[in-house]
Amino acid sequence: MRAFLYRSYGGPGVMELANVSVPSAPKNGYLIKVNAYAFNPVDFKRRGGMLAALNYDTFPVILGYDASGTV
């Protein structure tokens, strides 16, 4: 699948469109085929490192908290 991601904190220039493996559904969860998503303000704050002290990020981080798709 293709995803916008970043491998380090920074500005818009750290984002890249990359091919990544399709994840598996979490236990008792769902896998959603995303048709569209939006960049949420949390995405920009995480990407910029503003939430690093509270964060659990492991790089690369895939962007897109708000999504619409098919279960």
N, C-alpha and C positions, 0 to 999 in steps of 0.2 A: 504494500500500500504506500501511498505518498502522504507525507505529513510535513507541516512546518515545525521546525525544531530549532533549538539553540544548544550549543555545546559549552558555552561559558556565559557569564553575565555580561551585559553591555547594552548598547543601543540597537536600533533596528538592523544595523549591519551584521549582527551576530546571527540573525535568523537565516535559515536556509530551507529550501524545499528538498526533501530527501526521500529515498525509498527505504522503508523500514519493514520489518517483519510484522505480519498480522498478529496482534496479541491474542491470547486465549481468554475466554470468559473467566472471571474470578469465581471462586466457589460461591454458590447461591446468588450469582450475578448474571448479567447479560452481556452479550457482545452486540454492539450496535454498528451497522453499516452507516457511516456518516455521509449524508448527502450535502450538508452545508453546516458551516460553523462561523462563529463571530469571535473576534478578539475581545475578550472581556478585560476590564481594567486590571483585574488580578493578573492576567497574562503579562501585561506591560510592567507591572510592579515586580513580578517574579523575574522576568527577563532582565530588568535593570538591577536586580540584586537588592531591591528595597525590602524584601521580605526574607532575606537570607538568614537573619538571626532566628526567625520563627520556622524556617523552612526545613523540608525533608527532601530537597531536590537531589536527584542523582542524574548526572548528565549522560546522554542528551535528554533534554526536557521537550516533550511534544506540547505545542500550544493548542489552545482551544477548549475552554471550559464550557462554552455555550454551543450546543450542537443539536442538529435535527437529523433524524435518520430512521432506519428500519431495524427492528429487533429481529 
